């Protein structure tokens, strides 16, 4: 695997970490733990968890409002 952690470690803003994500997924497929793959790629553990488990925007209708019956919850 010929992936290198980027030299500029400052915040990248809204730039997508496409190469990093591909490298992370490849390391997971090779049998590395999530923690080790995150360390190698240079991402936060929370980012690795989001990539591994999928990510949704917080508050996207997943919690019922107070007083709202569970059957009325919208997904």
Secondary structure, DSSP 4 states (H G I P E B T S, - for coil): ------S--S--TT---HHHHHHHHHHHHTT--HHHHHHHHT--HHHHHHHHH----TTSS-SPPTT--GGG---
